[in-house]
Amino acid sequence: MNLSFFDQFMSPSLLGIPLIALALVLPWVLMPTLSDRWLNNRLLTLQNWFLNRFTSQMFMPINTGGHKWALILASLMIFLIFLNMLGLLPYTFTPTTQLSMNMGLAVPLWLATVLIGMRNQPTAALGHLLPEGTPVPLIPVLIIIETISLFIRPLALGVRLTANLTAGHLLMQLIATAAFVLLPLMPTVAIITTIILFLLTILEVAVAMIQAYVFVLLMSLYLQENV
């Protein structure tokens, strides 16, 4: 049976039960947990150092009122990194290639930042819709444009994460298929293609981490505007 390249992005199911819930729970199972010892192991020490550096850099420009978001955004970034990295393993499913899931993460968080801005500082929040010094004839047009750009933000977050991961997985599958087909015909070209696939895999590991960081970074910028 011939399979499409896009079949890898279909949500797996067993006896009609979708297994995406299992894929979402697995990263939390693999994370190291705290121990009762005075000294932590190397993995837990590295994780704590990474989280401390991330939160200090991410929330440095944000005032004290936004620091309560540190736990949510740090957990979200670790969660996305684990999902993206596990999706690079063979015979695995990457939930972050689903636009519906990424929108489910982006829309509530974006809406929470907007509501916080409207509650705490409504004048400043509405002031973002109209730049200072705008000519009077352009005021209605700019308000419409800025409103549309505001509502496009969560869509851009979800589409960016989905498109980058989907493109990387498709490219890896295309190159792997080409190397498999060329192996009996042109072994030298197949070896070169395999080397390219290895380099692309390293690049995709970097993309998996960078896209998780960019997702949370943009969310923190939206929070900074409204806090």
N, C-alpha and C positions, 0 to 999 in steps of 0.2 A: 504494500500500500504506500503510495506516495504521500509524503507529509509536506505541508507548507512550512516555509521559514517562520511564519507567524504562529505556528502551533505551540511554540515554546512559551508564548505569552498567555496561553489559555489557562484559566484557573483549574488546577487539578481537582479531581473528585474521586471518591471511593464509595461505591454502592449508592451513587447519587448524592453523597454528602460532600460539600466543598471542603477542601483541605487548606484553604487560605488561612483559616483561623490557626491551624497548627503551624503554618509558616510564620505567623505573626507572634506566636508565643515562644517559638524556639530561641530567638535571640536573648530573651530574658533568662532562659534556662542556662545558656552558655556563659553568661556574665559571671565574673568572680564575685563571691559574697564575702562580707566581713567575717573575720574570725575573732575568737576570744583571746588570741595571743597578743602579747605586748608589741611584737614586731610582725608586720605584715610580710607576705611573700613578695617576690619581685613583680609579679603580674599585677597584684593589687596596688602596690606602690606606684607602678607606672600608670595605672588607671587613675589613681588619686592625683598624681602630678599633672596628668593631662587635663583632668576636669578642673583643677585649680587654675591652670594657665588659661584654659578656655574661658572660664567664667570671668577671670580678672580682665582679660583682653576684651571680651564681648561687652561687658557691662561697665567698662571704664567711662565711656561718654554718656551713659544713662544715669539719671539722678536716682536718689535713694528709693523713690516710689516704684521704680521699675525693677529693683533688685529681687523682688519676690517672684519674678518670672525666671530666675536663674535655674531653679530645679526643673521647671517644665522644659525650657529650651535645651538645657544640657542633656536631659533624658531623651528628648526628641532627636538630638544629633547622634547620640550613641545608638539609639534605636535604628535610625536610618543608615548609619555606617554598618551596623551588623546585618541589616537586611540586604544592603547593596553588596557587601562582601560575600555573604552566604550565597547570593544569587549567581556569583561567578563560578561556583563549584559545579562539576558535571551533574546532570540529572537533578537539578534543583529548580525551584520556581522562585522568581523575584517578584514579590508583591508590589514593589515600587515601580514596576513597569505598567501598572494599572492606573490609568488617569483617575478613575473613580476613587481609589484609595488616596492618591496624592491630593486630590481636591478635598477629600474628607479630612485631611490633616491641615490643609492650607486655609480653607474657608472659616472654620470655627476660630482659629487663632487670629486670623486677620480681622474677623468681625469683633473679636474681643478687644483688640487694640483700638479699633474705631470707636466702639462703645465706651471704652475707658476715656478716650480723648473727648468724646461728646459729653461725658458726665463730669470730668474734672475741669476741663478748660474748653467749653464749647466755642468761645469766640476765636481762640487760636486754631481749633480744629476746623472750623468753617472758614477761617482766614486762608487756609491752604488752597481753597478752591478758587481764590482770586488773588493773583500776585499784586504786590503794591505798585502803584503808579500806572495801572492799566488804563488806557484811554476808554472813555465812557462808551463809545460805539462797540467796543470789543468785549465789554463786560459780559453780556449774555452768552456770547460764543465761548469765551474762556471758561465760564462756569460749567457749561455743558461738557467741554473737553476735559477739564480737570475732574469732573464727576465720573466721566467714562473711564479715565485713567485710574481713578481710585478703585472702581469696581473691577478693573481688569487685573489688579495686582494679584489676587489669589489664583486667578486663571493662569497668569504668567508663572507663578510659583509651581503649580501642578504640572503645567505643560513642559516647563524647563526640565524638571526632574524626570518626567516620563520620557521625553524626547531623547535626552542624553543617554539614559540607560538603555532604551530600546535600540537606538542607533548603534551603541557599542555592542550589544548582544547580537544584533543582526550582522554586523561586520565580522565579528568573531566567527559566527556560524558560516558565513559565506567563505571566509578564508580557510576555515577548517575543511569545508566540503571540497574546495578547490585543491587543497593539499592531498586529500584522500583520493580524489579522482586522478590527479596527476602522478601519484606515486608509481603505478605500474607503467605509465606511458613515458614520463620524463622525470626520473628520480631526482636529478639535480635541481630542477625547477621546484619540485615538491619539497625538497629540503630547504630551499630558500624561502618558500612560502611558509613552512613550519617555523622558521626563525622569525619571520615577520609576525606570525601568529603569537609567538612567545613575547615579542616586544609589545604587541598590541594588548596582550593580557596584562602586562605590567602597567601599561597606560590605563587600562580599564580599572585596575585596582586604585590608581591615583584618582581617576574620575569618580569612582564610587565614594571615596572619602571627601573629595572636593565638593561634589554636588550636595552631599549632606551638610557640609559646612556652609555652603552658599545659601541653601534653603533656610537654615537657622539664622544666618547673618542678615539676610533680607528681612526676616521676621523681626529681628531685633531693631533694625532700622525703622520699620513701621511702628514698633513700640516706642522708639525714641521720639518720633514725631508727635506722639499722643500722650506722653507721660510728662 
